[in-house]
Amino acid sequence: MTTVVVADDHPLMLDAVAGLFRAPAFEVLARCQDGLQARNAIQQHRPDLAVLDVHMPRVTGLELLAQARTEGWPTRILLLTAGLE
């Protein structure tokens, strides 16, 4: 089973993306509404995959990706965005 943390500041997108990851292949460990919550959930749960919105309050998905690379997190990061501004 692949463990997942999902983060998006838009509740409908958060629900939609989290809904894509269903048992028995996936287990969503946390659903986060901002980057700080996502960072805490990733550090606490150590999921296999984190699906992050690029633009989130407090800490962006890009900042989390940079932190993951710098600190050598084992979690794979997938960035999503509806469009770049």
Biopython code that builds the backbone (N, CA, C, O; Angstrom):
import numpy as np
from Bio.PDB.StructureBuilder import StructureBuilder

atoms = [
    (1, "MET", "N", (0.844, -1.174, 0.000)),
    (1, "MET", "CA", (0.000, 0.000, 0.000)),
    (1, "MET", "C", (0.893, 1.241, 0.000)),
    (1, "MET", "O", (1.859, 1.316, 0.759)),
    (2, "THR", "N", (0.569, 2.201, -0.843)),
    (2, "THR", "CA", (1.289, 3.468, -0.930)),
    (2, "THR", "C", (0.611, 4.487, -0.029)),
    (2, "THR", "O", (-0.595, 4.713, -0.129)),
    (3, "THR", "N", (1.393, 5.100, 0.851)),
    (3, "THR", "CA", (0.842, 6.109, 1.746)),
    (3, "THR", "C", (1.016, 7.496, 1.130)),
    (3, "THR", "O", (2.016, 7.781, 0.470)),
    (4, "VAL", "N", (0.005, 8.363, 1.365)),
    (4, "VAL", "CA", (-0.063, 9.650, 0.680)),
    (4, "VAL", "C", (-0.475, 10.759, 1.654)),
    (4, "VAL", "O", (-1.312, 10.558, 2.534)),
    (5, "VAL", "N", (0.136, 11.933, 1.472)),
    (5, "VAL", "CA", (-0.324, 13.182, 2.094)),
    (5, "VAL", "C", (-0.740, 14.096, 0.950)),
    (5, "VAL", "O", (-0.006, 14.243, -0.027)),
    (6, "VAL", "N", (-1.910, 14.708, 1.064)),
    (6, "VAL", "CA", (-2.435, 15.593, 0.027)),
    (6, "VAL", "C", (-2.610, 16.988, 0.629)),
    (6, "VAL", "O", (-3.121, 17.135, 1.739)),
    (7, "ALA", "N", (-2.176, 18.017, -0.125)),
    (7, "ALA", "CA", (-2.305, 19.392, 0.368)),
    (7, "ALA", "C", (-2.762, 20.317, -0.753)),
    (7, "ALA", "O", (-2.164, 20.359, -1.828)),
    (8, "ASP", "N", (-3.830, 21.053, -0.482)),
    (8, "ASP", "CA", (-4.341, 22.071, -1.402)),
    (8, "ASP", "C", (-5.184, 23.040, -0.586)),
    (8, "ASP", "O", (-5.947, 22.620, 0.284)),
    (9, "ASP", "N", (-5.052, 24.329, -0.861)),
    (9, "ASP", "CA", (-5.791, 25.318, -0.082)),
    (9, "ASP", "C", (-7.232, 25.495, -0.543)),
    (9, "ASP", "O", (-8.004, 26.195, 0.113)),
    (10, "HIS", "N", (-7.607, 24.879, -1.650)),
    (10, "HIS", "CA", (-8.992, 24.931, -2.124)),
    (10, "HIS", "C", (-9.695, 23.635, -1.707)),
    (10, "HIS", "O", (-9.319, 22.561, -2.177)),
    (11, "PRO", "N", (-10.706, 23.713, -0.838)),
    (11, "PRO", "CA", (-11.347, 22.512, -0.302)),
    (11, "PRO", "C", (-11.871, 21.543, -1.368)),
    (11, "PRO", "O", (-11.756, 20.329, -1.200)),
    (12, "LEU", "N", (-12.446, 22.061, -2.463)),
    (12, "LEU", "CA", (-12.950, 21.160, -3.501)),
    (12, "LEU", "C", (-11.823, 20.391, -4.178)),
    (12, "LEU", "O", (-11.959, 19.199, -4.453)),
    (13, "MET", "N", (-10.712, 21.069, -4.448)),
    (13, "MET", "CA", (-9.562, 20.390, -5.051)),
    (13, "MET", "C", (-8.950, 19.390, -4.078)),
    (13, "MET", "O", (-8.541, 18.299, -4.475)),
    (14, "LEU", "N", (-8.889, 19.762, -2.814)),
    (14, "LEU", "CA", (-8.356, 18.857, -1.801)),
    (14, "LEU", "C", (-9.173, 17.575, -1.759)),
    (14, "LEU", "O", (-8.612, 16.480, -1.740)),
    (15, "ASP", "N", (-10.495, 17.706, -1.744)),
    (15, "ASP", "CA", (-11.365, 16.529, -1.739)),
    (15, "ASP", "C", (-11.210, 15.711, -3.016)),
    (15, "ASP", "O", (-11.156, 14.482, -2.967)),
    (16, "ALA", "N", (-11.138, 16.392, -4.157)),
    (16, "ALA", "CA", (-11.033, 15.695, -5.439)),
    (16, "ALA", "C", (-9.722, 14.921, -5.555)),
    (16, "ALA", "O", (-9.713, 13.755, -5.951)),
    (17, "VAL", "N", (-8.634, 15.567, -5.213)),
    (17, "VAL", "CA", (-7.331, 14.903, -5.325)),
    (17, "VAL", "C", (-7.230, 13.757, -4.325)),
    (17, "VAL", "O", (-6.787, 12.666, -4.682)),
    (18, "ALA", "N", (-7.628, 13.987, -3.091)),
    (18, "ALA", "CA", (-7.578, 12.916, -2.091)),
    (18, "ALA", "C", (-8.460, 11.736, -2.506)),
    (18, "ALA", "O", (-8.130, 10.583, -2.227)),
    (19, "GLY", "N", (-9.577, 12.024, -3.170)),
    (19, "GLY", "CA", (-10.484, 10.977, -3.620)),
    (19, "GLY", "C", (-9.904, 10.079, -4.702)),
    (19, "GLY", "O", (-10.402, 8.976, -4.925)),
    (20, "LEU", "N", (-8.859, 10.538, -5.375)),
    (20, "LEU", "CA", (-8.205, 9.714, -6.404)),
    (20, "LEU", "C", (-7.398, 8.570, -5.804)),
    (20, "LEU", "O", (-7.142, 7.566, -6.469)),
    (21, "PHE", "N", (-7.003, 8.724, -4.556)),
    (21, "PHE", "CA", (-6.145, 7.736, -3.901)),
    (21, "PHE", "C", (-6.992, 6.860, -2.983)),
    (21, "PHE", "O", (-7.266, 7.214, -1.836)),
    (22, "ARG", "N", (-7.398, 5.712, -3.514)),
    (22, "ARG", "CA", (-8.332, 4.825, -2.806)),
    (22, "ARG", "C", (-7.674, 3.510, -2.420)),
    (22, "ARG", "O", (-6.736, 3.044, -3.066)),
    (23, "ALA", "N", (-8.195, 2.929, -1.347)),
    (23, "ALA", "CA", (-7.779, 1.596, -0.917)),
    (23, "ALA", "C", (-8.211, 0.597, -1.989)),
    (23, "ALA", "O", (-9.209, 0.853, -2.664)),
    (24, "PRO", "N", (-7.548, -0.475, -2.175)),
    (24, "PRO", "CA", (-6.474, -0.991, -1.329)),
    (24, "PRO", "C", (-5.070, -0.532, -1.741)),
    (24, "PRO", "O", (-4.107, -0.825, -1.033)),
    (25, "ALA", "N", (-4.931, 0.166, -2.845)),
    (25, "ALA", "CA", (-3.597, 0.535, -3.324)),
    (25, "ALA", "C", (-3.007, 1.725, -2.557)),
    (25, "ALA", "O", (-1.787, 1.838, -2.438)),
    (26, "PHE", "N", (-3.866, 2.615, -2.037)),
    (26, "PHE", "CA", (-3.397, 3.840, -1.402)),
    (26, "PHE", "C", (-4.060, 4.046, -0.047)),
    (26, "PHE", "O", (-5.172, 3.580, 0.201)),
    (27, "GLU", "N", (-3.349, 4.753, 0.819)),
    (27, "GLU", "CA", (-3.923, 5.208, 2.087)),
    (27, "GLU", "C", (-3.553, 6.678, 2.257)),
    (27, "GLU", "O", (-2.372, 7.017, 2.326)),
    (28, "VAL", "N", (-4.557, 7.552, 2.324)),
    (28, "VAL", "CA", (-4.326, 8.964, 2.559)),
    (28, "VAL", "C", (-4.161, 9.162, 4.064)),
    (28, "VAL", "O", (-5.092, 8.945, 4.841)),
    (29, "LEU", "N", (-2.968, 9.574, 4.455)),
    (29, "LEU", "CA", (-2.650, 9.737, 5.872)),
    (29, "LEU", "C", (-3.056, 11.094, 6.404)),
    (29, "LEU", "O", (-3.376, 11.226, 7.586)),
    (30, "ALA", "N", (-3.048, 12.123, 5.536)),
    (30, "ALA", "CA", (-3.401, 13.476, 5.975)),
    (30, "ALA", "C", (-3.869, 14.287, 4.777)),
    (30, "ALA", "O", (-3.395, 14.110, 3.655)),
    (31, "ARG", "N", (-4.816, 15.184, 5.048)),
    (31, "ARG", "CA", (-5.325, 16.155, 4.066)),
    (31, "ARG", "C", (-5.080, 17.529, 4.659)),
    (31, "ARG", "O", (-5.611, 17.855, 5.720)),
    (32, "CYS", "N", (-4.287, 18.329, 3.985)),
    (32, "CYS", "CA", (-3.814, 19.595, 4.545)),
    (32, "CYS", "C", (-4.276, 20.773, 3.705)),
    (32, "CYS", "O", (-4.366, 20.676, 2.481)),
    (33, "GLN", "N", (-4.570, 21.894, 4.372)),
    (33, "GLN", "CA", (-5.070, 23.069, 3.672)),
    (33, "GLN", "C", (-4.032, 24.164, 3.485)),
    (33, "GLN", "O", (-4.327, 25.202, 2.894)),
    (34, "ASP", "N", (-2.820, 23.944, 3.982)),
    (34, "ASP", "CA", (-1.739, 24.891, 3.707)),
    (34, "ASP", "C", (-0.401, 24.159, 3.799)),
    (34, "ASP", "O", (-0.329, 23.007, 4.226)),
    (35, "GLY", "N", (0.644, 24.852, 3.390)),
    (35, "GLY", "CA", (1.947, 24.228, 3.314)),
    (35, "GLY", "C", (2.558, 23.888, 4.667)),
    (35, "GLY", "O", (3.297, 22.911, 4.781)),
    (36, "LEU", "N", (2.262, 24.674, 5.683)),
    (36, "LEU", "CA", (2.788, 24.370, 7.008)),
    (36, "LEU", "C", (2.187, 23.072, 7.548)),
    (36, "LEU", "O", (2.895, 22.237, 8.109)),
    (37, "GLN", "N", (0.879, 22.915, 7.373)),
    (37, "GLN", "CA", (0.238, 21.657, 7.767)),
    (37, "GLN", "C", (0.832, 20.489, 6.983)),
    (37, "GLN", "O", (1.065, 19.414, 7.535)),
    (38, "ALA", "N", (1.075, 20.710, 5.688)),
    (38, "ALA", "CA", (1.637, 19.654, 4.849)),
    (38, "ALA", "C", (3.034, 19.260, 5.329)),
    (38, "ALA", "O", (3.342, 18.073, 5.440)),
    (39, "ARG", "N", (3.878, 20.252, 5.614)),
    (39, "ARG", "CA", (5.228, 19.947, 6.094)),
    (39, "ARG", "C", (5.167, 19.146, 7.390)),
    (39, "ARG", "O", (5.885, 18.158, 7.546)),
    (40, "ASN", "N", (4.315, 19.567, 8.316)),
    (40, "ASN", "CA", (4.188, 18.844, 9.581)),
    (40, "ASN", "C", (3.699, 17.411, 9.368)),
    (40, "ASN", "O", (4.196, 16.481, 10.004)),
    (41, "ALA", "N", (2.723, 17.234, 8.470)),
    (41, "ALA", "CA", (2.192, 15.897, 8.194)),
    (41, "ALA", "C", (3.246, 15.005, 7.533)),
    (41, "ALA", "O", (3.353, 13.823, 7.858)),
    (42, "ILE", "N", (4.016, 15.565, 6.614)),
    (42, "ILE", "CA", (5.064, 14.782, 5.949)),
    (42, "ILE", "C", (6.128, 14.370, 6.963)),
    (42, "ILE", "O", (6.572, 13.221, 6.964)),
    (43, "GLN", "N", (6.534, 15.286, 7.814)),
    (43, "GLN", "CA", (7.558, 14.964, 8.805)),
    (43, "GLN", "C", (7.055, 13.971, 9.844)),
    (43, "GLN", "O", (7.818, 13.138, 10.334)),
    (44, "GLN", "N", (5.773, 14.058, 10.180)),
    (44, "GLN", "CA", (5.199, 13.144, 11.172)),
    (44, "GLN", "C", (4.953, 11.756, 10.602)),
    (44, "GLN", "O", (5.318, 10.758, 11.223)),
    (45, "HIS", "N", (4.333, 11.682, 9.421)),
    (45, "HIS", "CA", (3.883, 10.399, 8.870)),
    (45, "HIS", "C", (4.889, 9.719, 7.947)),
    (45, "HIS", "O", (4.825, 8.504, 7.757)),
    (46, "ARG", "N", (5.814, 10.483, 7.372)),
    (46, "ARG", "CA", (6.785, 9.936, 6.406)),
    (46, "ARG", "C", (6.093, 9.129, 5.298)),
    (46, "ARG", "O", (6.386, 7.947, 5.117)),
    (47, "PRO", "N", (5.172, 9.771, 4.555)),
    (47, "PRO", "CA", (4.437, 9.043, 3.505)),
    (47, "PRO", "C", (5.358, 8.710, 2.329)),
    (47, "PRO", "O", (6.440, 9.278, 2.178)),
    (48, "ASP", "N", (4.894, 7.775, 1.506)),
    (48, "ASP", "CA", (5.612, 7.448, 0.275)),
    (48, "ASP", "C", (5.516, 8.589, -0.723)),
    (48, "ASP", "O", (6.459, 8.841, -1.473)),
    (49, "LEU", "N", (4.377, 9.285, -0.738)),
    (49, "LEU", "CA", (4.087, 10.317, -1.725)),
    (49, "LEU", "C", (3.385, 11.497, -1.068)),
    (49, "LEU", "O", (2.521, 11.315, -0.209)),
    (50, "ALA", "N", (3.761, 12.711, -1.475)),
    (50, "ALA", "CA", (3.041, 13.919, -1.074)),
    (50, "ALA", "C", (2.591, 14.625, -2.346)),
    (50, "ALA", "O", (3.410, 14.936, -3.210)),
    (51, "VAL", "N", (1.294, 14.877, -2.460)),
    (51, "VAL", "CA", (0.719, 15.587, -3.601)),
    (51, "VAL", "C", (0.408, 16.994, -3.116)),
    (51, "VAL", "O", (-0.464, 17.192, -2.270)),
    (52, "LEU", "N", (1.141, 17.985, -3.667)),
    (52, "LEU", "CA", (1.089, 19.343, -3.137)),
    (52, "LEU", "C", (0.693, 20.349, -4.206)),
    (52, "LEU", "O", (1.157, 20.278, -5.344)),
    (53, "ASP", "N", (-0.161, 21.280, -3.832)),
    (53, "ASP", "CA", (-0.471, 22.421, -4.682)),
    (53, "ASP", "C", (0.758, 23.326, -4.715)),
    (53, "ASP", "O", (1.413, 23.520, -3.691)),
    (54, "VAL", "N", (1.069, 23.871, -5.866)),
    (54, "VAL", "CA", (2.215, 24.769, -5.988)),
    (54, "VAL", "C", (1.994, 26.030, -5.167)),
    (54, "VAL", "O", (2.908, 26.477, -4.473)),
    (55, "HIS", "N", (0.800, 26.613, -5.231)),
    (55, "HIS", "CA", (0.484, 27.872, -4.550)),
    (55, "HIS", "C", (-0.390, 27.593, -3.332)),
    (55, "HIS", "O", (-1.587, 27.335, -3.458)),
    (56, "MET", "N", (0.231, 27.649, -2.144)),
    (56, "MET", "CA", (-0.501, 27.475, -0.889)),
    (56, "MET", "C", (-0.061, 28.556, 0.087)),
    (56, "MET", "O", (1.048, 29.078, -0.019)),
    (57, "PRO", "N", (-0.931, 28.892, 1.039)),
    (57, "PRO", "CA", (-0.534, 29.857, 2.071)),
    (57, "PRO", "C", (0.547, 29.279, 2.989)),
    (57, "PRO", "O", (0.711, 28.065, 3.103)),
    (58, "ARG", "N", (1.270, 30.182, 3.632)),
    (58, "ARG", "CA", (2.271, 29.899, 4.663)),
    (58, "ARG", "C", (3.538, 29.272, 4.092)),
    (58, "ARG", "O", (4.622, 29.823, 4.286)),
    (59, "VAL", "N", (3.444, 28.159, 3.406)),
    (59, "VAL", "CA", (4.594, 27.526, 2.751)),
    (59, "VAL", "C", (4.088, 26.984, 1.425)),
    (59, "VAL", "O", (3.094, 26.259, 1.395)),
    (60, "THR", "N", (4.756, 27.322, 0.326)),
    (60, "THR", "CA", (4.291, 26.849, -0.987)),
    (60, "THR", "C", (4.778, 25.427, -1.259)),
    (60, "THR", "O", (5.691, 24.924, -0.603)),
    (61, "GLY", "N", (4.150, 24.805, -2.232)),
    (61, "GLY", "CA", (4.598, 23.481, -2.660)),
    (61, "GLY", "C", (6.028, 23.501, -3.165)),
    (61, "GLY", "O", (6.781, 22.552, -2.948)),
    (62, "LEU", "N", (6.408, 24.586, -3.842)),
    (62, "LEU", "CA", (7.784, 24.709, -4.335)),
    (62, "LEU", "C", (8.774, 24.812, -3.175)),
    (62, "LEU", "O", (9.861, 24.238, -3.231)),
    (63, "GLU", "N", (8.402, 25.535, -2.138)),
    (63, "GLU", "CA", (9.278, 25.629, -0.965)),
    (63, "GLU", "C", (9.412, 24.275, -0.278)),
    (63, "GLU", "O", (10.494, 23.920, 0.190)),
    (64, "LEU", "N", (8.327, 23.523, -0.215)),
    (64, "LEU", "CA", (8.393, 22.188, 0.372)),
    (64, "LEU", "C", (9.270, 21.255, -0.458)),
    (64, "LEU", "O", (10.024, 20.454, 0.094)),
    (65, "LEU", "N", (9.172, 21.357, -1.775)),
    (65, "LEU", "CA", (10.029, 20.557, -2.647)),
    (65, "LEU", "C", (11.501, 20.880, -2.389)),
    (65, "LEU", "O", (12.328, 19.975, -2.277)),
    (66, "ALA", "N", (11.821, 22.154, -2.295)),
    (66, "ALA", "CA", (13.204, 22.562, -2.025)),
    (66, "ALA", "C", (13.675, 22.024, -0.672)),
    (66, "ALA", "O", (14.800, 21.539, -0.552)),
    (67, "GLN", "N", (12.822, 22.110, 0.331)),
    (67, "GLN", "CA", (13.179, 21.600, 1.657)),
    (67, "GLN", "C", (13.381, 20.087, 1.615)),
    (67, "GLN", "O", (14.314, 19.566, 2.226)),
    (68, "ALA", "N", (12.511, 19.387, 0.897)),
    (68, "ALA", "CA", (12.624, 17.937, 0.783)),
    (68, "ALA", "C", (13.953, 17.538, 0.146)),
    (68, "ALA", "O", (14.602, 16.592, 0.593)),
    (69, "ARG", "N", (14.349, 18.253, -0.883)),
    (69, "ARG", "CA", (15.617, 17.943, -1.562)),
    (69, "ARG", "C", (16.810, 18.264, -0.665)),
    (69, "ARG", "O", (17.761, 17.487, -0.594)),
    (70, "THR", "N", (16.761, 19.404, 0.016)),
    (70, "THR", "CA", (17.858, 19.813, 0.888)),
    (70, "THR", "C", (18.037, 18.846, 2.055)),
    (70, "THR", "O", (19.160, 18.486, 2.409)),
    (71, "GLU", "N", (16.920, 18.429, 2.649)),
    (71, "GLU", "CA", (16.972, 17.579, 3.840)),
    (71, "GLU", "C", (16.949, 16.090, 3.522)),
    (71, "GLU", "O", (17.074, 15.265, 4.428)),
    (72, "GLY", "N", (16.791, 15.734, 2.249)),
    (72, "GLY", "CA", (16.816, 14.326, 1.852)),
    (72, "GLY", "C", (15.613, 13.516, 2.308)),
    (72, "GLY", "O", (15.747, 12.350, 2.677)),
    (73, "TRP", "N", (14.428, 14.139, 2.283)),
    (73, "TRP", "CA", (13.215, 13.405, 2.664)),
    (73, "TRP", "C", (13.032, 12.205, 1.743)),
    (73, "TRP", "O", (13.278, 12.315, 0.541)),
    (74, "PRO", "N", (12.609, 11.070, 2.273)),
    (74, "PRO", "CA", (12.348, 9.906, 1.422)),
    (74, "PRO", "C", (11.029, 10.020, 0.643)),
    (74, "PRO", "O", (10.798, 9.262, -0.300)),
    (75, "THR", "N", (10.187, 10.944, 1.029)),
    (75, "THR", "CA", (8.877, 11.131, 0.399)),
    (75, "THR", "C", (9.041, 11.667, -1.021)),
    (75, "THR", "O", (9.769, 12.633, -1.248)),
    (76, "ARG", "N", (8.359, 11.033, -1.974)),
    (76, "ARG", "CA", (8.319, 11.558, -3.331)),
    (76, "ARG", "C", (7.308, 12.699, -3.359)),
    (76, "ARG", "O", (6.264, 12.623, -2.712)),
    (77, "ILE", "N", (7.620, 13.762, -4.110)),
    (77, "ILE", "CA", (6.765, 14.950, -4.158)),
    (77, "ILE", "C", (6.182, 15.086, -5.571)),
    (77, "ILE", "O", (6.908, 15.038, -6.564)),
    (78, "LEU", "N", (4.865, 15.255, -5.636)),
    (78, "LEU", "CA", (4.175, 15.541, -6.887)),
    (78, "LEU", "C", (3.516, 16.895, -6.726)),
    (78, "LEU", "O", (2.693, 17.082, -5.830)),
    (79, "LEU", "N", (3.871, 17.852, -7.592)),
    (79, "LEU", "CA", (3.307, 19.199, -7.536)),
    (79, "LEU", "C", (2.170, 19.337, -8.524)),
    (79, "LEU", "O", (2.265, 18.882, -9.664)),
    (80, "LEU", "N", (1.088, 19.971, -8.080)),
    (80, "LEU", "CA", (-0.077, 20.232, -8.932)),
    (80, "LEU", "C", (-0.360, 21.730, -8.944)),
    (80, "LEU", "O", (-0.112, 22.432, -7.964)),
    (81, "THR", "N", (-0.884, 22.203, -10.070)),
    (81, "THR", "CA", (-1.332, 23.589, -10.130)),
    (81, "THR", "C", (-2.407, 23.701, -11.205)),
    (81, "THR", "O", (-2.407, 22.967, -12.193)),
    (82, "ALA", "N", (-3.310, 24.629, -10.985)),
    (82, "ALA", "CA", (-4.334, 24.887, -11.998)),
    (82, "ALA", "C", (-3.799, 25.833, -13.065)),
    (82, "ALA", "O", (-4.341, 25.903, -14.168)),
    (83, "GLY", "N", (-2.750, 26.548, -12.739)),
    (83, "GLY", "CA", (-2.143, 27.469, -13.700)),
    (83, "GLY", "C", (-1.143, 28.349, -12.979)),
    (83, "GLY", "O", (-1.271, 28.586, -11.778)),
    (84, "LEU", "N", (-0.171, 28.823, -13.688)),
    (84, "LEU", "CA", (0.831, 29.692, -13.103)),
    (84, "LEU", "C", (0.447, 31.142, -13.328)),
    (84, "LEU", "O", (-0.056, 31.504, -14.392)),
    (85, "GLU", "N", (0.683, 31.962, -12.333)),
    (85, "GLU", "CA", (0.333, 33.372, -12.409)),
    (85, "GLU", "C", (1.495, 34.183, -12.905)),
    (85, "GLU", "O", (1.386, 35.403, -13.035)),
]
sb = StructureBuilder()
sb.init_structure("model")
sb.init_model(0)
sb.init_chain("A")
sb.init_seg("    ")
for serial, (resi, resn, name, xyz) in enumerate(atoms, 1):
    if name == "N":
        sb.init_residue(resn, " ", resi, " ")
    sb.init_atom(name, np.array(xyz, "f"), 0.0, 1.0, " ", f" {name:<3s}", serial, name[0])
structure = sb.get_structure()
